[in-house]
Amino acid sequence: MEKEIDLDEITEVALRNHFPREDVDFTPWLAQNLNLLGETIGIDLIASETESPIGSYRLDILAEESGSERKIAIENQFGTTDHSHLGQLITYMAGVNADVVIWLAEDFREEHITALNHLNQISTSETNFFAIKPRLIKIGDSKPALEFVIKAQPDTWEKDVKGQSRISKRELEYQKFWSELIESYSSKDPEFKLKRPTIYNSMKFMVKNGISYGWGFTRDKNFRIVLWIDTGTQERNHEILDTILNYKNDIESKLGNHMRYFKDENVQRIAINLTKEINSDIMNLDDETREELLNWSVRMMPKFREVFDPLIKEIV
């Protein structure tokens, strides 16, 4: 006699049942849980700002890709997509110079999926468009869970082929260096989740919304370990830095006097750097300097975090 397998049904629940309003309920929740969306599309997302002003409009979420300088524009829409929101997406993309555009809606009209697919086909690997359906589901009487269903996305293989020739020699050198650092640092820190090397002069990883660590080459031919602070508002960023500066003597007694603290009234994001002089550029790193940089980066990042992690946990 065959054993009877008892399975319950999956049912879909309206988003408004748990997020009454898109702007005050769903968008703030998503900004705090971008890792769930990021896992779906394969991008490590960091929330930078919500309700970001673009002319007379406001972009729901402006995010960044961890480990790179790529900007991601995220627009949420309850109900069925419309032409107005499609136009806003293009406006937002231009307004913030976004590399990735993500449109979330409960239901997509066929013509809007066609439009996003066309934009993906005519763009290069630097620009990507996604259509995502946020879906609340329940199994029997369970609490609802949210999943993201991809309705449109880039043709990765085709775009990578088209974009390969557009990567400069400098970007390839950055990518090679960061790939080596990821491999070395991952063996040192099992919790380090960054997997994809960037092609830019800096690479970062998020530890908390608005707080990132990373490494970078500077314009004055130095190298740095960095703590970036970007909570979404300049006022809050400056408050955090001012509090950290109360511990300046203690910080420098542990990390040395090569610390730099950057606060610019015209720039929202703040950077705290531990600098290493190399007097070299990524294009002319000799093997000895390269090996020294990799070893220094792997050795000093845990010490850097050992100093700042407790402060961040207490302040933020």
KEKE-3310 file (N, C-alpha, C; in steps of 0.2 Angstrom, whole numbers, plus 5000, padded with zeros to 4 digits):
npx = (5004:5003:5011:5002:5005:5004:5001:5000:4992:4999:4995:4991:4993:4986:4996:4993:4987:4996:5005:4999:5001:5010:5021:5024:5024:5028:5039:5049:5051:5056:5068:5075:5077:5084:5093:5086:5080:5091:5097:5089:5091:5104:5113:5122:5115:5115:5106:5105:5098:5081:5066:5072:5075:5071:5071:5054:5049:5050:5062:5059:5069:5086:5100:5115:5128:5136:5153:5156:5154:5142:5126:5109:5092:5077:5060:5044:5028:5011:4998:4994:5005:5009:5009:5014:5023:5033:5038:5043:5053:5063:5066:5071:5082:5091:5092:5099:5109:5109:5114:5108:5091:5076:5060:5047:5031:5014:5008:5012:5009:5009:5014:5023:5033:5038:5044:5054:5062:5066:5074:5084:5090:5095:5104:5121:5132:5134:5122:5106:5090:5076:5061:5051:5040:5034:5028:5017:5015:5006:5007:4995:4989:4999:5011:5012:5024:5037:5041:5051:5048:5055:5051:5056:5072:5090:5098:5110:5122:5122:5124:5136:5145:5144:5148:5161:5171:5171:5177:5190:5209:5213:5202:5201:5213:5210:5200:5206:5215:5206:5199:5210:5211:5199:5199:5210:5206:5194:5198:5203:5192:5178:5165:5164:5156:5157:5158:5160:5172:5175:5176:5181:5190:5189:5183:5169:5160:5145:5141:5131:5115:5119:5132:5148:5162:5179:5191:5203:5211:5219:5219:5230:5240:5240:5235:5221:5212:5194:5181:5165:5152:5135:5121:5109:5106:5114:5115:5114:5125:5135:5134:5137:5150:5156:5154:5162:5174:5176:5183:5195:5209:5211:5208:5218:5229:5228:5228:5237:5245:5241:5228:5214:5201:5186:5176:5164:5155:5148:5146:5137:5141:5153:5170:5181:5198:5211:5227:5239:5255:5260:5265:5262:5253:5238:5241:5254:5259:5272:5277:5281:5276:5263:5260:5263:5253:5242:5244:5245:5232:5223:5228:5226:5213:5204:5209:5206:5192:5190:5192:5183:5170:5164:5161:5153:5142:5137:5134:5126)
npy = (4994:5011:5025:5038:5055:5070:5086:5103:5117:5131:5148:5164:5180:5196:5210:5222:5218:5216:5226:5241:5253:5258:5268:5271:5260:5248:5252:5257:5245:5236:5243:5240:5227:5223:5213:5202:5204:5206:5194:5187:5193:5192:5202:5211:5221:5238:5249:5266:5278:5283:5288:5297:5313:5318:5329:5335:5323:5308:5295:5279:5270:5272:5263:5254:5244:5232:5232:5239:5254:5255:5261:5258:5260:5259:5256:5255:5248:5247:5236:5236:5238:5254:5266:5278:5276:5269:5279:5287:5278:5279:5292:5293:5284:5292:5303:5299:5293:5279:5262:5250:5246:5243:5238:5235:5227:5222:5216:5215:5223:5216:5223:5231:5223:5219:5231:5232:5221:5224:5236:5230:5222:5232:5238:5239:5229:5237:5242:5238:5231:5226:5217:5214:5204:5206:5194:5189:5174:5160:5145:5134:5138:5146:5159:5173:5174:5183:5182:5185:5187:5185:5194:5200:5201:5205:5197:5189:5182:5186:5200:5201:5197:5207:5218:5215:5220:5233:5235:5243:5242:5246:5244:5230:5227:5231:5223:5210:5212:5214:5202:5193:5198:5195:5181:5179:5185:5179:5166:5170:5176:5168:5172:5182:5187:5193:5190:5193:5202:5219:5232:5244:5257:5255:5243:5237:5231:5227:5229:5234:5242:5256:5257:5253:5243:5242:5242:5252:5261:5276:5293:5299:5290:5280:5268:5261:5256:5256:5264:5267:5279:5280:5284:5289:5302:5317:5324:5314:5306:5314:5316:5303:5302:5313:5308:5296:5303:5307:5296:5297:5297:5285:5276:5279:5275:5262:5259:5267:5282:5285:5287:5294:5306:5310:5323:5332:5346:5347:5334:5319:5306:5299:5296:5285:5283:5271:5273:5267:5270:5269:5274:5271:5265:5256:5251:5250:5242:5233:5215:5213:5224:5222:5209:5213:5222:5215:5206:5215:5220:5209:5206:5218:5222:5214:5220:5233:5232:5227:5238:5247:5241:5238:5252:5256:5248:5252:5266:5267)
npz = (5000:4995:5003:5009:5004:5012:5007:5008:5000:4990:4992:4985:4992:4993:4992:4998:5010:5019:5017:5018:5011:4998:4998:5011:5018:5011:5003:5013:5020:5010:5008:5019:5018:5006:5003:5000:4988:4981:4981:4972:4960:4958:4962:4974:4984:4991:5001:4998:4997:5001:4993:4984:4977:4960:4950:4948:4953:4963:4966:4972:4978:4979:4976:4978:4971:4980:4982:4970:4960:4955:4951:4957:4952:4959:4957:4964:4962:4966:4960:4943:4930:4921:4908:4913:4924:4917:4909:4920:4925:4915:4916:4929:4928:4920:4928:4940:4934:4933:4933:4933:4932:4941:4941:4951:4952:4955:4944:4927:4912:4895:4885:4892:4897:4885:4881:4891:4888:4875:4878:4886:4875:4867:4874:4882:4892:4903:4907:4914:4914:4924:4927:4941:4950:4966:4977:4989:4998:5005:5015:5018:5034:5037:5041:5030:5017:5007:4990:4976:4959:4944:4930:4918:4912:4909:4895:4899:4894:4880:4882:4889:4880:4871:4879:4882:4874:4878:4890:4897:4897:4910:4918:4917:4924:4936:4939:4939:4950:4961:4960:4964:4977:4983:4983:4992:5004:5007:5011:5023:5030:5033:5033:5023:5010:4997:4980:4967:4957:4955:4942:4945:4954:4967:4979:4989:5003:5011:5028:5036:5034:5025:5030:5025:5021:5014:5000:4991:4977:4976:4969:4971:4970:4980:4992:5000:5015:5019:5028:5024:5026:5023:5026:5020:5023:5024:5036:5046:5043:5046:5060:5064:5061:5068:5081:5081:5079:5092:5098:5092:5096:5102:5092:5083:5091:5090:5076:5070:5063:5050:5047:5039:5039:5030:5027:5018:5015:5004:4999:5002:5006:5018:5021:5030:5031:5031:5026:5014:5008:4991:4980:4967:4952:4947:4934:4933:4943:4951:4953:4966:4974:4972:4978:4991:4993:4993:5004:5014:5014:5017:5030:5037:5036:5045:5058:5056:5056:5068:5077:5072:5071:5084:5088:5077:5080:5092:5089:5077)
capx = (5000:5007:5010:4999:5009:4999:5004:4996:4992:5002:4990:4994:4990:4987:5002:4990:4984:5001:5008:4993:5003:5017:5026:5025:5024:5032:5046:5054:5052:5061:5075:5079:5078:5086:5097:5081:5079:5098:5098:5085:5094:5112:5117:5123:5112:5115:5102:5108:5093:5074:5062:5077:5072:5073:5066:5048:5048:5055:5063:5058:5075:5092:5104:5122:5130:5141:5159:5157:5151:5136:5120:5103:5086:5071:5053:5039:5021:5006:4993:4996:5010:5006:5014:5017:5028:5038:5042:5047:5059:5068:5068:5075:5088:5095:5093:5104:5114:5108:5117:5103:5084:5072:5053:5043:5024:5010:5006:5015:5006:5013:5018:5029:5038:5041:5048:5060:5066:5069:5079:5090:5093:5099:5109:5127:5132:5134:5115:5102:5083:5073:5054:5050:5034:5034:5022:5016:5012:5005:5005:4989:4988:5006:5012:5014:5031:5037:5046:5052:5047:5057:5047:5060:5079:5095:5101:5117:5127:5123:5126:5143:5149:5144:5151:5168:5176:5171:5181:5197:5214:5213:5197:5203:5218:5207:5196:5211:5218:5201:5198:5215:5210:5193:5201:5214:5202:5189:5201:5204:5186:5173:5158:5165:5151:5158:5161:5161:5176:5173:5181:5182:5196:5187:5178:5167:5155:5141:5140:5124:5113:5122:5139:5152:5170:5181:5198:5203:5216:5217:5221:5237:5244:5241:5230:5217:5206:5190:5174:5160:5146:5130:5114:5104:5105:5120:5115:5115:5132:5140:5133:5140:5157:5157:5154:5168:5180:5177:5188:5201:5216:5211:5208:5225:5234:5228:5229:5243:5243:5239:5221:5211:5193:5184:5169:5163:5148:5145:5146:5133:5144:5159:5175:5187:5203:5218:5231:5246:5258:5263:5268:5261:5246:5236:5244:5262:5261:5276:5274:5282:5271:5256:5260:5263:5247:5237:5245:5243:5224:5221:5230:5224:5205:5202:5211:5202:5185:5190:5192:5177:5164:5160:5159:5147:5136:5135:5132:5121)
capy = (5000:5017:5030:5045:5061:5076:5092:5109:5122:5138:5153:5170:5185:5203:5214:5227:5215:5217:5233:5245:5258:5257:5273:5272:5253:5243:5254:5256:5238:5234:5246:5237:5220:5223:5207:5197:5206:5205:5187:5185:5195:5191:5208:5212:5228:5242:5254:5272:5283:5282:5294:5302:5318:5318:5335:5335:5316:5305:5288:5275:5268:5273:5258:5253:5237:5231:5231:5243:5261:5255:5264:5255:5263:5254:5259:5251:5250:5242:5235:5234:5243:5259:5270:5284:5273:5267:5285:5289:5274:5282:5299:5291:5282:5298:5308:5297:5290:5272:5257:5245:5249:5238:5240:5231:5228:5216:5213:5218:5222:5213:5228:5234:5217:5219:5237:5231:5216:5228:5240:5225:5220:5237:5241:5235:5226:5242:5244:5232:5232:5220:5218:5210:5204:5204:5190:5186:5168:5156:5138:5133:5143:5149:5167:5174:5175:5186:5180:5190:5183:5189:5194:5202:5202:5205:5191:5189:5179:5191:5207:5200:5197:5214:5222:5213:5224:5240:5235:5245:5239:5248:5241:5223:5226:5232:5216:5205:5213:5212:5194:5190:5200:5191:5174:5178:5187:5174:5161:5173:5177:5163:5176:5186:5185:5196:5185:5196:5207:5225:5234:5250:5258:5253:5238:5237:5226:5230:5226:5236:5247:5263:5256:5248:5243:5241:5244:5257:5264:5283:5297:5301:5284:5277:5262:5263:5252:5262:5263:5272:5280:5284:5282:5292:5309:5320:5326:5308:5304:5319:5314:5297:5304:5317:5303:5292:5307:5307:5291:5297:5295:5278:5273:5280:5271:5255:5258:5271:5289:5285:5288:5300:5307:5315:5326:5337:5349:5346:5327:5316:5300:5300:5290:5285:5279:5269:5274:5264:5274:5264:5278:5267:5265:5249:5250:5249:5238:5227:5209:5213:5228:5219:5204:5217:5225:5209:5203:5220:5221:5204:5207:5224:5223:5212:5224:5239:5231:5226:5244:5251:5237:5240:5259:5256:5244:5257:5272:5266)
capz = (5000:4995:5008:5007:5006:5014:5005:5008:4994:4991:4990:4985:4997:4991:4995:5003:5016:5024:5016:5016:5007:4994:5000:5019:5021:5007:5001:5019:5022:5005:5009:5025:5016:4999:5002:4997:4981:4978:4980:4967:4953:4958:4964:4981:4985:4997:5001:4998:4999:4999:4990:4981:4972:4953:4947:4952:4955:4969:4965:4978:4982:4975:4979:4975:4971:4985:4978:4964:4961:4950:4954:4955:4953:4961:4958:4966:4960:4967:4955:4936:4927:4917:4904:4917:4928:4912:4908:4926:4926:4911:4919:4935:4926:4918:4933:4944:4930:4935:4928:4934:4933:4943:4941:4954:4952:4956:4938:4921:4905:4890:4881:4896:4897:4878:4881:4895:4885:4870:4881:4887:4869:4863:4878:4883:4898:4909:4908:4914:4916:4927:4929:4946:4954:4973:4978:4995:4998:5011:5014:5023:5038:5039:5040:5023:5015:5001:4985:4970:4953:4938:4924:4913:4914:4903:4892:4902:4889:4875:4884:4891:4874:4868:4883:4884:4871:4880:4896:4896:4900:4917:4921:4917:4929:4943:4940:4941:4957:4966:4960:4969:4984:4985:4984:4998:5010:5008:5015:5030:5033:5030:5032:5018:5004:4990:4975:4960:4957:4952:4937:4947:4958:4974:4980:4995:5005:5016:5035:5039:5030:5026:5032:5021:5022:5007:4999:4985:4974:4976:4963:4972:4969:4987:4993:5007:5018:5020:5031:5021:5030:5019:5029:5016:5025:5026:5043:5050:5042:5050:5067:5066:5060:5074:5087:5080:5081:5100:5099:5087:5099:5103:5085:5080:5095:5088:5069:5068:5061:5043:5047:5036:5040:5025:5028:5014:5016:4997:4998:5007:5009:5022:5021:5035:5027:5033:5020:5013:5002:4987:4974:4961:4949:4945:4928:4934:4949:4950:4957:4973:4977:4971:4983:4997:4994:4994:5010:5019:5014:5020:5036:5041:5036:5052:5063:5055:5058:5076:5080:5070:5072:5091:5087:5073:5083:5097:5086:5072)
cpx = (5004:5006:5007:5003:5004:5003:4998:4997:4995:4996:4993:4990:4991:4992:4998:4987:4990:5005:5002:4995:5010:5022:5028:5026:5029:5039:5051:5056:5057:5068:5079:5080:5080:5090:5092:5080:5086:5099:5094:5088:5101:5116:5117:5121:5113:5111:5106:5104:5086:5071:5067:5074:5075:5069:5060:5046:5052:5055:5063:5064:5081:5097:5111:5123:5136:5148:5160:5153:5144:5130:5113:5097:5080:5065:5048:5032:5016:5001:4997:5000:5006:5011:5018:5023:5034:5042:5046:5053:5065:5071:5073:5082:5093:5096:5098:5110:5115:5111:5112:5096:5080:5065:5049:5035:5021:5008:5009:5011:5011:5017:5024:5034:5042:5046:5054:5065:5070:5075:5085:5094:5097:5104:5115:5127:5132:5127:5110:5095:5080:5065:5053:5043:5035:5027:5022:5012:5011:5004:5001:4988:4994:5006:5014:5022:5032:5043:5046:5052:5050:5053:5050:5067:5084:5096:5108:5123:5128:5126:5134:5147:5149:5148:5159:5173:5176:5174:5188:5202:5215:5208:5198:5209:5215:5203:5200:5213:5212:5199:5203:5213:5204:5195:5205:5210:5197:5191:5202:5197:5180:5166:5158:5161:5152:5161:5163:5166:5174:5178:5183:5188:5195:5182:5176:5162:5151:5141:5133:5122:5116:5130:5142:5159:5172:5189:5198:5210:5214:5221:5229:5242:5246:5235:5227:5212:5201:5183:5170:5154:5141:5124:5108:5103:5112:5121:5117:5122:5137:5139:5137:5148:5159:5158:5160:5174:5181:5182:5194:5208:5216:5211:5215:5230:5234:5229:5235:5240:5242:5232:5219:5203:5191:5177:5168:5156:5144:5144:5142:5137:5151:5163:5180:5192:5209:5222:5238:5249:5261:5266:5267:5254:5244:5239:5251:5264:5266:5274:5275:5278:5264:5255:5259:5256:5241:5237:5243:5235:5221:5222:5227:5216:5202:5203:5207:5195:5185:5190:5185:5170:5160:5158:5152:5141:5133:5131:5126:5115)
cpy = (5006:5021:5036:5051:5067:5082:5097:5113:5128:5143:5160:5175:5192:5207:5219:5224:5216:5223:5238:5250:5257:5261:5273:5265:5248:5245:5254:5249:5235:5237:5243:5229:5219:5217:5202:5198:5205:5198:5184:5187:5194:5197:5209:5220:5231:5248:5261:5278:5281:5289:5300:5307:5318:5323:5335:5328:5314:5297:5285:5273:5269:5268:5258:5246:5237:5229:5235:5250:5261:5257:5260:5259:5258:5258:5254:5253:5245:5242:5234:5240:5248:5263:5276:5281:5271:5273:5288:5285:5277:5288:5298:5289:5287:5302:5306:5293:5282:5267:5251:5248:5243:5241:5234:5232:5222:5212:5218:5217:5220:5218:5231:5229:5218:5225:5236:5226:5220:5233:5236:5223:5225:5240:5237:5232:5230:5244:5238:5234:5226:5222:5212:5210:5202:5200:5187:5179:5165:5149:5136:5139:5147:5156:5168:5175:5178:5183:5185:5185:5187:5188:5196:5203:5202:5198:5192:5188:5184:5197:5206:5200:5204:5219:5221:5218:5231:5241:5237:5241:5240:5244:5233:5222:5227:5225:5211:5206:5211:5205:5191:5191:5196:5184:5174:5180:5182:5168:5163:5174:5173:5167:5181:5184:5188:5191:5188:5202:5213:5227:5241:5251:5256:5247:5237:5232:5229:5226:5228:5241:5254:5263:5251:5248:5241:5243:5249:5260:5272:5287:5299:5295:5281:5272:5263:5257:5258:5259:5269:5272:5284:5281:5284:5299:5311:5322:5320:5306:5308:5318:5308:5298:5308:5313:5299:5296:5308:5302:5291:5295:5288:5274:5273:5276:5264:5254:5262:5278:5290:5285:5294:5300:5312:5317:5332:5340:5348:5339:5324:5310:5303:5294:5291:5280:5277:5268:5270:5268:5268:5268:5274:5267:5258:5247:5248:5246:5232:5221:5210:5218:5225:5214:5208:5220:5220:5207:5209:5221:5215:5204:5213:5225:5220:5217:5231:5238:5230:5232:5247:5247:5238:5247:5259:5253:5248:5263:5271:5262)
cpz = (5000:5001:5006:5009:5006:5012:5005:5001:4996:4988:4990:4989:4994:4995:5000:5009:5021:5023:5013:5011:5004:4997:5007:5022:5017:5005:5007:5020:5017:5006:5014:5023:5009:4998:4999:4990:4977:4976:4974:4960:4953:4959:4971:4982:4991:4996:5002:5001:4997:4997:4988:4976:4965:4950:4951:4954:4961:4967:4972:4982:4977:4979:4975:4975:4975:4981:4972:4965:4957:4954:4952:4957:4954:4961:4959:4964:4962:4961:4948:4933:4922:4913:4908:4921:4923:4911:4914:4927:4921:4913:4925:4933:4923:4923:4938:4941:4932:4930:4928:4936:4935:4944:4945:4954:4953:4949:4932:4915:4900:4887:4885:4897:4890:4878:4885:4891:4879:4873:4883:4881:4866:4868:4879:4890:4904:4911:4908:4917:4919:4928:4935:4949:4961:4974:4985:4995:5005:5010:5020:5027:5041:5038:5033:5022:5008:4997:4980:4964:4947:4932:4917:4916:4908:4901:4894:4897:4883:4877:4886:4885:4871:4872:4884:4881:4873:4887:4894:4899:4908:4921:4922:4923:4936:4944:4942:4948:4962:4966:4965:4976:4987:4987:4991:5004:5012:5012:5022:5034:5030:5029:5026:5012:4997:4986:4969:4960:4953:4947:4939:4952:4965:4974:4988:4997:5011:5023:5038:5034:5031:5028:5028:5022:5015:5006:4992:4983:4974:4970:4964:4973:4976:4987:5000:5009:5020:5024:5028:5025:5025:5021:5025:5018:5027:5033:5048:5049:5046:5057:5069:5066:5066:5080:5087:5081:5088:5102:5095:5090:5100:5097:5082:5084:5093:5080:5066:5065:5054:5042:5044:5037:5035:5026:5023:5014:5009:4995:5003:5010:5013:5021:5026:5032:5032:5027:5020:5007:4998:4981:4968:4958:4947:4939:4928:4940:4948:4954:4964:4977:4977:4977:4990:4999:4996:5001:5016:5019:5018:5028:5040:5041:5043:5057:5062:5058:5066:5080:5078:5072:5079:5091:5083:5076:5088:5095:5082:5074)
residu = (MET:GLU:LYS:GLU:ILE:ASP:LEU:ASP:GLU:ILE:THR:GLU:VAL:ALA:LEU:ARG:ASN:HIS:PHE:PRO:ARG:GLU:ASP:VAL:ASP:PHE:THR:PRO:TRP:LEU:ALA:GLN:ASN:LEU:ASN:LEU:LEU:GLY:GLU:THR:ILE:GLY:ILE:ASP:LEU:ILE:ALA:SER:GLU:THR:GLU:SER:PRO:ILE:GLY:SER:TYR:ARG:LEU:ASP:ILE:LEU:ALA:GLU:GLU:SER:GLY:SER:GLU:ARG:LYS:ILE:ALA:ILE:GLU:ASN:GLN:PHE:GLY:THR:THR:ASP:HIS:SER:HIS:LEU:GLY:GLN:LEU:ILE:THR:TYR:MET:ALA:GLY:VAL:ASN:ALA:ASP:VAL:VAL:ILE:TRP:LEU:ALA:GLU:ASP:PHE:ARG:GLU:GLU:HIS:ILE:THR:ALA:LEU:ASN:HIS:LEU:ASN:GLN:ILE:SER:THR:SER:GLU:THR:ASN:PHE:PHE:ALA:ILE:LYS:PRO:ARG:LEU:ILE:LYS:ILE:GLY:ASP:SER:LYS:PRO:ALA:LEU:GLU:PHE:VAL:ILE:LYS:ALA:GLN:PRO:ASP:THR:TRP:GLU:LYS:ASP:VAL:LYS:GLY:GLN:SER:ARG:ILE:SER:LYS:ARG:GLU:LEU:GLU:TYR:GLN:LYS:PHE:TRP:SER:GLU:LEU:ILE:GLU:SER:TYR:SER:SER:LYS:ASP:PRO:GLU:PHE:LYS:LEU:LYS:ARG:PRO:THR:ILE:TYR:ASN:SER:MET:LYS:PHE:MET:VAL:LYS:ASN:GLY:ILE:SER:TYR:GLY:TRP:GLY:PHE:THR:ARG:ASP:LYS:ASN:PHE:ARG:ILE:VAL:LEU:TRP:ILE:ASP:THR:GLY:THR:GLN:GLU:ARG:ASN:HIS:GLU:ILE:LEU:ASP:THR:ILE:LEU:ASN:TYR:LYS:ASN:ASP:ILE:GLU:SER:LYS:LEU:GLY:ASN:HIS:MET:ARG:TYR:PHE:LYS:ASP:GLU:ASN:VAL:GLN:ARG:ILE:ALA:ILE:ASN:LEU:THR:LYS:GLU:ILE:ASN:SER:ASP:ILE:MET:ASN:LEU:ASP:ASP:GLU:THR:ARG:GLU:GLU:LEU:LEU:ASN:TRP:SER:VAL:ARG:MET:MET:PRO:LYS:PHE:ARG:GLU:VAL:PHE:ASP:PRO:LEU:ILE:LYS:GLU:ILE:VAL)
# end
